[in-house]
Amino acid sequence: MAEPHDIWPVLLCGGAGTRLWPLSRADMPKQLQALTHEQTMLQATARRVAVEAPGLRFRPPLVVAGEDHRFLVADQLGEAGIEPAAILLEPEGRNTAPAIALAAQWHLAQGRPEALLLVMPSDHLIRHEEAFRAAVAVAAPVARAGRLVTFGVRPSEPATGYGYIEAEGQGAVRSVRRFVEKPDAATAARYLAQGLMWNAGIFLMRADAFLKALAAHAPDVASRCRKAATFRTEGPFVRPDRDAFVAVPAISVDYAVMERADNVAVVPVEMGWSDVGSWDALWRVLATDADGNVVRGAGTLIDCRDSLVRNDGGPFVAALGLEGMVVVSTADAVLIAPRGRTEEIRRVVERIEADGLDLARASAEVRRPWGSFRSLGRGQGWQVKRIAVRPGYKLSLQKHAHRAETWVVAAGRAIVTVDDEVRELGQGESVHIPVGAVHRLENPGPQVLELIEVQQGLYLGEDDIVRLADAYGRAST
């Protein structure tokens, strides 16, 4: 029996997923959300390549993510039982070509120039995972021989939200004639009739073969990524040289390499694929009721058809007489849109940003390595927050120059440090922290610590924190 091919997954975990606003935002993008299952999109992607498969041996994944999401990514992988080879942190997003180049350079640094990299966006849905893994097995010997292999999805409709691939010949592996961008409706219908495939943005290729192609077709990107590949490791996190990487041009792998290289192959596959790139796309992949509706969270529909209602921490949604609509309710925003126009939600996000609102970037529930907090209300000189601390975790040892705080324990137990005094508080007990006092909050467990924080002062911004010591590498310098 032939030795199985070693496959090194590369999970691309960048992007903001603005077309799924208000659920997906810069601080909690769609790949870190549970959209189609109880697990998040990242967890589902990682588990997809953490199983045994005929002809394949999946190795630990390398995850490429943004610096701001590092703890969320690490936590979600841990919850899924996945131990990554590393979490490679981009100081700033530079699109897919630099991200893949950095991953390839990391494998070169590990002495694996011929490693077969299975590059996958971490925010896609694949319902027929065995078919996907079988396609990877077909592609493996072709990629091993030095070709750049992509996977073409047989279209189920003339979609305008995807790019297309035109292939030559027949068979399990075909040469790529051309990549084409997202078409209009008439062109998409023609592509469907001509047998073109959707471009899933998934690739299998040797690390050295990709870097060679990048150097040939986008030499500036290749050289700058090579300069950035002086890696610094801290636990599971690996950081490139910041200054060198932020100087890399932002460009997609399709533009930089795939549309220009002459050694690109495609493996056609029917795998129940969707990029879940809009609320309309999400409606299509979720199970509907007899009237074509999808309801998630607190809500009820009467005389509605073909609509999606999602409540994620927002007020109860009651809908009457909707047809082909999307309603999304969160703690701080509500979206209402016709299903056929959800690809345009970027326009909503752009208007919100132009109006100077932070709703496009920050979620109402702000995640931190130790847990999360949510603002419950604020006024002139005061703010009230709900803080949740995970068992065994603690906040940084810190102080504030402009505000005092009062903490009231709502559930669980807290160990509180205020200057030289350390106290343990139970439910209903409270403590006052004066302006300038050095303080820390810790949850000794075993349950989540929930408390109410009342802030008072002339300035209540999140940047009024001096971290004197921090378990998560955020101490002030």
C-alpha positions in Angstrom: 0.0 0.0 0.0 1.3 3.5 -0.9 2.4 5.7 1.9 -0.2 8.4 2.6 0.5 12.0 1.6 1.4 14.3 4.5 -1.0 17.4 4.3 -0.2 20.5 6.2 -3.4 22.6 6.5 -3.1 26.4 6.4 -6.2 28.0 7.8 -6.7 31.7 6.7 -8.4 33.4 9.6 -8.4 37.1 8.6 -11.1 39.4 7.3 -14.0 41.2 8.8 -17.0 39.6 7.1 -18.8 42.9 6.8 -21.6 41.5 4.6 -22.8 39.7 7.7 -23.1 42.8 9.8 -24.3 43.4 12.5 -23.3 40.0 13.8 -19.9 39.9 12.1 -17.6 42.9 13.0 -13.9 43.6 13.0 -13.5 42.5 16.6 -15.6 39.3 16.2 -15.6 38.4 12.5 -17.7 35.6 10.9 -14.9 33.0 11.1 -15.1 33.2 14.9 -18.9 33.0 14.9 -21.2 30.0 15.1 -23.3 30.5 11.9 -24.3 27.1 10.6 -23.6 24.8 13.5 -23.0 25.0 17.3 -19.3 25.2 16.6 -17.7 28.3 15.0 -16.6 28.4 11.4 -13.0 28.2 12.4 -13.6 25.2 14.6 -15.5 23.4 11.8 -12.7 24.1 9.4 -10.0 22.8 11.8 -12.0 19.7 12.5 -12.5 19.0 8.8 -8.8 18.3 8.5 -8.3 16.6 11.9 -9.6 13.1 10.9 -8.2 10.1 9.1 -8.8 10.0 5.4 -7.8 7.4 2.7 -4.4 8.3 1.2 -3.9 11.3 3.4 -2.3 12.1 6.7 -3.3 15.5 8.0 -0.7 17.2 10.1 -1.4 20.0 12.7 -2.7 23.1 11.1 -0.9 26.5 10.8 -3.5 29.2 11.4 -2.8 32.7 10.0 -4.8 35.3 12.0 -4.7 38.9 13.0 -2.9 40.0 16.1 -6.1 41.3 17.7 -7.8 37.9 17.4 -4.9 35.8 18.8 -6.5 34.8 22.1 -9.9 34.1 20.6 -8.3 31.9 17.9 -6.3 30.0 20.5 -9.3 29.5 22.8 -11.5 28.3 20.0 -9.0 25.8 18.8 -8.5 24.5 22.4 -12.2 24.1 22.8 -12.3 22.1 19.6 -9.5 19.8 20.8 -7.1 21.1 18.0 -3.4 21.8 18.8 -2.1 23.9 16.0 1.5 23.7 14.6 1.5 27.5 15.3 -0.7 30.6 15.1 1.0 33.0 12.7 0.0 36.5 13.5 -0.3 39.2 10.9 0.3 42.7 12.4 -2.0 44.1 9.7 -4.1 42.3 7.0 -2.5 42.2 3.6 -5.0 39.9 1.8 -4.4 36.3 0.8 -1.2 36.3 -1.2 1.0 37.6 1.6 -0.7 35.5 4.2 0.0 32.3 2.2 3.5 33.4 1.4 4.2 33.9 5.1 2.8 30.4 5.8 5.1 29.0 3.1 8.1 30.8 4.5 7.3 29.5 8.0 7.4 25.9 6.7 10.7 26.6 4.9 12.0 27.8 8.3 11.0 24.5 9.8 13.0 22.6 7.1 9.9 21.6 5.0 10.2 23.3 1.6 8.3 20.5 -0.1 5.4 20.5 2.5 2.0 20.1 0.8 0.0 23.1 2.0 -3.8 22.8 2.0 -4.8 26.4 2.1 -8.4 27.0 3.3 -10.4 30.0 4.3 -11.7 29.4 7.8 -15.1 30.8 7.2 -16.5 28.5 4.5 -19.1 25.7 4.8 -18.4 22.3 3.3 -21.4 19.9 4.0 -19.9 16.9 2.2 -16.6 16.6 3.9 -15.7 13.1 2.7 -16.1 14.4 -0.9 -13.7 17.2 -0.1 -11.1 15.0 1.4 -11.4 12.6 -1.5 -10.7 15.5 -3.8 -7.6 16.5 -1.8 -6.4 12.9 -2.2 -6.8 13.2 -6.0 -4.9 16.5 -6.0 -2.0 15.4 -3.7 0.2 13.7 -6.3 -0.4 16.5 -8.8 0.6 19.1 -6.2 3.5 16.9 -5.1 4.8 17.1 -8.7 5.0 20.9 -8.4 1.6 22.1 -9.8 -0.6 24.6 -8.0 -3.9 22.9 -7.5 -7.3 24.6 -6.9 -10.7 23.1 -6.3 -13.6 24.0 -8.6 -17.1 23.6 -7.2 -19.8 22.5 -9.6 -22.4 25.3 -9.5 -25.9 24.8 -8.4 -27.1 28.1 -9.7 -25.8 31.1 -11.7 -24.4 32.9 -8.7 -23.1 36.4 -9.0 -21.2 36.4 -5.7 -18.5 34.0 -6.7 -15.6 34.0 -9.1 -15.4 31.2 -11.7 -12.9 28.9 -13.2 -12.7 27.7 -16.8 -11.0 24.4 -17.2 -9.6 22.5 -20.2 -10.4 18.9 -21.0 -12.1 16.3 -18.8 -11.1 14.0 -16.0 -10.5 14.2 -12.2 -7.6 16.8 -12.7 -7.8 19.5 -15.4 -5.7 22.4 -16.5 -7.0 25.9 -15.8 -7.6 28.0 -18.8 -8.6 31.1 -16.9 -10.0 32.6 -13.7 -12.9 35.1 -14.1 -14.2 37.6 -11.6 -17.7 37.8 -10.2 -20.1 38.2 -13.1 -23.4 39.9 -13.6 -26.5 37.7 -13.8 -26.5 37.2 -17.5 -22.8 36.3 -17.6 -23.3 33.9 -14.7 -26.1 32.1 -16.5 -23.8 31.8 -19.5 -20.9 30.5 -17.4 -23.3 27.9 -15.9 -24.3 26.7 -19.4 -20.7 26.5 -20.5 -19.7 24.3 -17.5 -17.5 26.8 -15.6 -17.0 26.1 -11.9 -17.1 28.3 -8.9 -13.7 29.3 -7.4 -13.8 28.1 -3.8 -10.5 29.7 -2.9 -9.0 26.5 -1.6 -5.6 25.4 -2.8 -3.1 22.5 -2.5 0.5 23.2 -3.4 4.1 22.7 -2.2 5.5 25.6 -0.2 8.5 26.0 -2.4 6.3 25.8 -5.6 4.1 28.6 -4.4 7.0 30.8 -3.4 8.6 30.2 -6.8 5.4 31.2 -8.6 5.0 34.3 -6.4 8.6 35.4 -7.1 7.9 35.0 -10.9 4.6 36.8 -11.0 4.6 39.2 -8.0 8.3 39.7 -7.2 7.8 42.7 -4.9 5.3 40.7 -2.8 7.7 37.7 -2.7 10.8 39.8 -1.7 9.0 41.7 1.0 7.4 38.6 2.5 10.9 37.0 2.5 12.2 40.0 4.5 9.3 39.7 6.9 10.1 36.0 7.6 12.3 36.5 10.6 9.9 34.8 13.0 9.6 35.4 16.7 7.8 32.7 18.7 5.9 33.1 22.0 4.0 30.0 23.0 1.7 29.0 20.2 2.1 32.5 18.6 4.5 33.3 15.8 5.1 36.8 14.7 6.9 38.0 11.5 8.9 41.2 11.4 6.3 43.9 11.7 7.9 46.7 9.7 8.7 44.4 6.8 5.2 42.9 6.7 3.2 46.1 6.8 5.3 47.2 3.8 4.0 44.2 1.7 1.4 45.2 -0.9 -2.1 44.0 -0.2 -3.1 41.6 -3.0 -5.2 38.4 -3.4 -3.6 35.1 -4.3 -5.7 35.0 -7.4 -4.4 38.3 -8.7 -0.8 37.7 -7.6 -0.3 34.1 -8.8 -3.3 32.0 -9.9 -4.4 34.2 -12.8 -0.9 34.4 -14.1 0.8 31.1 -13.6 0.8 28.4 -16.3 1.0 25.4 -14.0 -2.4 25.7 -12.3 -4.6 22.6 -12.2 -8.2 22.3 -10.9 -10.0 19.3 -9.3 -13.8 19.5 -9.8 -15.7 18.5 -6.7 -19.3 18.5 -5.5 -19.0 19.1 -1.7 -21.9 21.2 -0.6 -19.7 24.3 -0.5 -20.7 27.9 0.4 -18.6 30.9 1.4 -21.5 32.0 3.6 -20.7 35.4 2.4 -24.0 37.1 3.0 -27.3 36.7 4.9 -28.9 35.4 1.7 -26.2 32.8 1.4 -26.7 31.8 5.0 -30.5 31.4 4.5 -29.8 29.1 1.6 -27.7 26.6 3.6 -29.8 26.5 6.8 -32.8 24.3 7.3 -36.1 26.2 6.8 -39.6 25.5 8.1 -42.6 24.7 5.9 -42.9 28.4 4.9 -39.2 28.8 4.0 -38.3 30.7 7.1 -35.2 30.4 9.4 -35.5 31.7 12.9 -32.5 31.7 15.3 -32.8 33.1 18.8 -35.7 34.9 20.5 -38.4 35.7 17.9 -41.6 34.6 16.3 -43.0 34.9 12.7 -46.6 35.1 11.7 -47.7 34.9 8.0 -44.0 35.2 6.9 -42.4 33.4 4.0 -38.8 32.8 2.8 -37.3 35.1 5.5 -34.4 34.8 8.0 -34.7 36.2 11.5 -31.6 36.0 13.8 -31.6 37.3 17.3 -28.1 37.4 18.9 -28.6 39.1 22.3 -31.0 41.7 21.0 -34.6 42.5 21.8 -37.3 39.9 21.0 -38.2 40.0 17.3 -41.9 39.7 16.3 -42.5 39.7 12.5 -45.8 39.9 10.7 -46.3 39.4 6.9 -42.6 39.4 5.9 -41.7 37.9 2.5 -38.1 37.4 1.4 -36.6 39.5 4.2 -33.7 39.4 6.6 -34.0 40.7 10.2 -30.9 40.5 12.5 -31.1 41.8 16.0 -28.1 42.3 18.3 -27.6 44.1 21.6 -26.7 47.4 19.8 -28.0 47.2 16.3 -30.9 45.9 14.1 -30.6 45.1 10.4 -33.7 44.9 8.1 -33.1 44.2 4.4 -34.6 42.3 1.5 -32.9 39.0 1.0 -31.9 39.7 -2.6 -30.0 42.8 -1.5 -27.9 41.5 1.3 -24.7 41.5 -0.9 -25.0 45.4 -0.6 -24.7 45.5 3.2 -21.2 46.9 2.7 -22.9 50.1 1.8 -24.6 50.1 5.2 -21.3 49.5 7.0 -19.6 52.3 4.9 -22.4 54.8 5.9 -22.0 53.8 9.6 -18.3 54.4 9.4 -18.7 57.7 7.6 -21.1 58.8 10.4 -18.3 58.2 12.9 -20.0 55.3 14.7 -18.0 52.4 16.1 -20.8 49.9 15.3 -18.9 48.5 12.3 -15.8 47.6 14.3 -16.8 46.8 17.9 -19.4 44.4 19.2 -21.5 45.2 22.2 -20.0 42.2 23.9 -16.2 43.0 24.0 -14.0 39.9 24.2 -10.8 39.8 26.2 -8.4 36.9 27.0 -10.0 36.5 30.4 -13.6 36.8 29.4 -15.8 39.7 28.2 -17.6 42.9 29.2 -20.6 44.7 28.0 -21.7 48.3 28.6 -25.2 48.5 30.2 -25.5 52.2 30.2 -23.6 55.5 30.4 -24.1 59.2 31.0 -22.1 62.3 31.8 -19.3 61.1 34.1 -20.6 57.6 34.6 -20.8 54.2 33.0 -22.1 50.8 34.1 -20.7 47.5 32.7 -21.3 43.8 33.1 -18.0 41.9 33.4 -17.7 38.1 33.0 -14.4 36.4 34.0 -13.7 32.8 33.1 -12.8 30.4 35.9 -9.1 30.5 36.7 -8.5 33.7 34.8 -7.5 37.2 36.0 -7.3 40.7 34.6 -4.1 42.7 34.5 -2.7 44.5 37.5 -3.6 48.0 36.5 -4.6 51.5 37.5 -6.6 54.4 36.1 -5.7 58.1 36.0 -9.2 59.5 35.5 -11.8 57.2 37.0 -12.9 55.4 40.1 -14.7 52.0 40.0 -17.1 50.1 42.2 -17.4 46.3 41.7 -20.5 44.4 42.8 -20.3 40.6 42.6 -23.5 39.2 40.9 -22.5 35.6 40.6 -19.4 33.5 41.6 -16.5 34.5 43.7 -13.8 37.2 43.2 -10.3 37.8 44.5 -9.8 41.5 44.5 -6.5 43.4 44.9 -6.6 47.1 45.8 -3.2 48.5 46.5 -1.8 46.4 49.3 -5.1 44.7 50.3 -6.3 41.4 48.9 -9.9 40.4 49.6 -12.3 37.6 48.5 -15.8 38.7 47.7 -18.9 36.6 47.3 -22.3 37.2 45.7 -23.8 40.6 46.7 -20.5 41.9 48.1 -18.8 45.0 46.7 -15.5 46.9 46.7 -14.6 50.5 45.8 -11.4 51.3 43.8 -10.3 55.0 44.1 -8.7 56.9 41.2 -5.1 55.9 40.8 -5.3 52.7 43.0 -3.4 49.7 41.8 -6.0 46.9 41.4 -6.7 43.5 40.0 -9.7 41.1 39.6 -9.3 37.4 39.6 -11.8 34.4 39.4 -10.7 31.5 41.5 -13.5 29.4 40.1 -15.2 27.0 39.7 -18.0 29.1 37.9 -17.9 32.1 35.7 -17.5 35.3 37.8 -20.1 37.9 36.9 -20.0 41.4 38.4 -21.4 44.9 37.8 -18.8 47.6 37.4 -19.8 51.2 38.0 -17.3 53.8 36.7 -17.2 57.4 37.7 -14.9 60.1 36.4 -14.3 62.9 33.9 -12.9 60.4 31.3 -14.1 56.8 30.9 -12.2 55.7 27.8 -10.7 52.2 27.5 -7.3 53.7 26.9 -7.2 55.0 30.5 -5.5 51.8 31.6 -1.9 51.4 32.7 -1.2 47.7 32.9 1.6 47.1 35.4 1.6 43.3 35.0 -0.4 41.1 32.6 -0.6 37.4 31.9 -1.4 37.9 28.3 1.6 40.0 27.2 -0.3 43.4 27.2 1.7 45.1 30.0 2.2 48.9 29.4 5.7 49.9 28.3 
